[in-house]
Structure formats: C-alpha cells, structure tokens
Amino acid sequence: MAIEYNEKVLDHFFNPRNVGVIEDADGIGRLGDASCGDVFVMYIKVRGGRLVDIKYQVQGCGAAIATCSALSEIAKGKTLQEAWRLTDDDIAAELGGLPLEKLHCSNLAATVLHRAILDYAENRRGDRHDWQRLYQQQMTNSE
Ligand code: FES
C-alpha cells in the first residue's frame, strides 16, 4: 500500500531546505539506521550558544528528507539548550503529522541533531559528560 504524505511533507521532500555541508562545522552528527539502511549527517555552526547554521546530507526515504528539512528550519537560531530539547514529536508537528510507519524517520532526524550537539560539546567545550547525561535523561523521559 502506498504511503500517503500531507502537502507540507511533500513540499519539504520536493524542496528540501538547508541541504548541504558546512565545511568548517563546529559539530557533526552521523547516524545510520540498520533497519532501513538510511544514512544521515548533520552539520551545525554555533555562535554565542546559538545554532546560527545547520545543514545536512541524507540518503533515505521521503520522510527522512522532509524531517531533516523541517528540523533544520525549526532548529536554526535556537540556543543549544532549545535545540537539545527538540524531539521527533516537534518535527512531526511542524510537518502537520507523519504516517505512523514513518514516525521513526523524525526520531532519526532529532537524534542526528543531538549527536551534532554532542560532537560540538566534545570538540569545543569539553562538557560532553553533561550533554550525555541530558541525552540519557531525555531518552528515558520519552520512553
Ligand atoms: Fe529510514 Fe525513513 S525509512 S529514515
């Protein structure tokens, strides 16, 4: 059976925002999902504790592309703490909903952003331990 996407998801799929690479990224998140074979890479640029730029490369399904695109729009300009709190539910809501079988794609998009933030923390601030604790708390709360 064909998967039905709403207009907003289709718009992000056909016109993905912020695709690309940040050559001098402050943090890079990488994620491959063994169950579907999709691969995500997300790049962030941080200034004054804010995400001033975000780009991504994704090789995956339509929902993977749309969720990365929507996430890049809602995350840009946010503080690291605000971006850290973004969840798959926020992405799905931004897109006006996703088919049930595609909710895991938004989860992967949120996860790859969190990995980019962790990478930033490790590379630039040396407080990876605190971010990992927050990440684990967040995962526990969403279960
Ligand atoms: Fe793998 Fe959508 S099916 S991310």
Boltz pocket constraint, residues with backbone or C-beta under 6 A from the ligand:
constraints:
  - pocket:
      binder: B
      contacts: [[A, 33], [A, 36], [A, 37], [A, 38], [A, 60], [A, 61], [A, 62], [A, 63], [A, 64], [A, 102], [A, 104], [A, 105], [A, 108]]
      max_distance: 6.0
